[in-house]
Amino acid sequence: MGWTPSVARHGSWHWQLPTRGQRHVVKALALFQLRPPDGELVVSYGGGVNTVATLVVMQRAGIVPRAITMAHPGSEWKATDDYRENVMRPWCRSVGFPEPIVLTRMAEGDGRPRTWRLETLYDECIRIKSIPSIAYGYKKCSAKYKAEPQRWWLERQPWAQEAWAAGRKVVKVVGYDIDEGRRVRKAATATDWKPDAEAAHIDYWYPLFEAGMDRQDCMDAIAEAGLPPAHKSACTFCPSNSEEEWLELREREPERFAQAVTMSRQAEIDKPDIVGLMRCYPHGKRQLHVWADNGCPRGGARDVTDEVPCECAT
């Protein structure tokens, strides 16, 4: 049936089931009515389904961003990096969009005052004998390795400095969809990763949420644009990996899988029955290295399809 954004009404969201003909009308209206806040647009490119769909939707609506930035923590899936370089980079050129800029904490923090320990997330975990904070229920890894490098990059752009000096804001475009209202509301009030200075200089825009698009709508939009399916964006050793994703990593990227097993084995965790790289498994079975040592058996995972792990998984 193609891409057919769900119908929404300002004030509160109301789900409807439009007919086949109505869906095409809704699609056209959703695109026509997309209006970003005033200011230069910077797309936060995670590399997954939602951010690819965000760019497709903006292109269809005739909205061109000033920049597209991807903060790389150092351990993205190879499929995500390949998709960015081999699919999205040429696509952006073909539609008149700027090409994605890949940022790292090491590069952006080099020479910056009051910054230290410029390393990848994997190196940090190995150094402190720990695992990513999402395993403990926190999201400090995405704040430190995703949000900060993009903020640092933006702060040194002359066009952003000029806008701020004139009292204007820069608009960050984020690919949250209609099913991620909780993330939209939380982002609006977050203080741990969004300093006061950023709140004063930056607005946020969520075009997928505004258009009422869910995950399937995003995948349909990508397909209709003639692009192949995008791989999920996340660190290869993310504790929110599903069992299938751990098995995929072992098969497609054995060196990265071995690194994750090493991280799990050397981590000093107070409550190993509860905290581990395998959040997809029930308590008592969350240590990746134990699972790997036992031959990676299938079938022990719990259902985590409704869980959104972190800011990376878009």
Secondary structure, 3 states (H helix, E strand, C coil): CCCCCCCCECCECCCCCCCHHHHHHHHHHHHHHCCCCCCCEEEECCCCHHHHHHHHHHHHCCCCCCEEEEECCCCECHHHHHHHHHHHHHHHHHHCCCCCEEECHHHHHCCCCCCCCCCCHHHHHHHHCCCCHHHHCCCHHHHHHHHHHHHHHHHCCHHHHHHHHCCCCEEEECCCCHHHHHHHHHHHHCCCCCCHHHHHHEEEECHHHHCCCCHHHHHHHHHHCCCCCCCCCCECCCCCCCHHHHHHHHHHCHHHHHHHHHHHHHCCCCCCCCCCCCCCCCCCCCCHHHHHHCCCCCCCCCCCCCCCCCCCCC
